[in-house]
């Protein structure tokens, strides 16, 4: 289940399934392994200054506080400049 707060309201959406696969074809992560956890998904591009600031803030503020919490997962998906 996806939940998001917007203007004091909670929006609930149906869950979806996915599998992340590495370039070499090996399976990296199945969404089923995230069931019941709080998941922060961060999409960024290495060439995007606002993305770089946001990721730096996540790394310096959120990650140290929640990295040892088994119910919190940080999923960072980046794109290199090509």
URCOR-V244731 format. One record per pair of residues at least 24 apart in sequence whose ideal C-beta (glycine too) atoms are under 10 Angstrom apart, sorted by sequence separation. I is the first residue (numbers start at 0). GAP is how many residues later the second one is. D is the distance in whole Angstrom. If there is no record, write none. Layout:
# URCOR-V244731
I|GAP|D ; I|GAP|D
This chain:
# URCOR-V244731
39|26|9 ; 50|27|8 ; 37|28|8 ; 50|28|9 ; 47|30|10 ; 37|31|8 ; 47|31|9 ; 36|32|9 ; 38|32|10 ; 39|32|8 ; 40|32|9 ; 41|32|7 ; 42|32|9 ; 43|32|7 ; 45|32|6 ; 46|32|8 ; 36|33|8 ; 37|33|6 ; 38|33|8 ; 39|33|7 ; 40|33|8 ; 41|33|7 ; 42|33|8 ; 43|33|8 ; 44|33|7 ; 45|33|7 ; 46|33|8 ; 47|33|9 ; 0|34|9 ; 36|34|5 ; 37|34|5 ; 38|34|5 ; 39|34|5 ; 40|34|5 ; 41|34|5 ; 42|34|5 ; 43|34|5 ; 44|34|5 ; 45|34|5 ; 46|34|4 ; 0|35|10 ; 2|35|9 ; 35|35|7 ; 36|35|7 ; 37|35|7 ; 38|35|8 ; 39|35|7 ; 40|35|8 ; 41|35|7 ; 42|35|8 ; 43|35|7 ; 44|35|8 ; 45|35|5 ; 46|35|9 ; 36|36|5 ; 37|36|10 ; 38|36|6 ; 39|36|9 ; 40|36|7 ; 41|36|8 ; 42|36|8 ; 44|36|7 ; 45|36|10 ; 1|37|9 ; 33|39|6 ; 32|40|9 ; 33|41|8 ; 28|44|9 ; 30|44|10 ; 28|46|8 ; 19|55|8 ; 19|57|8
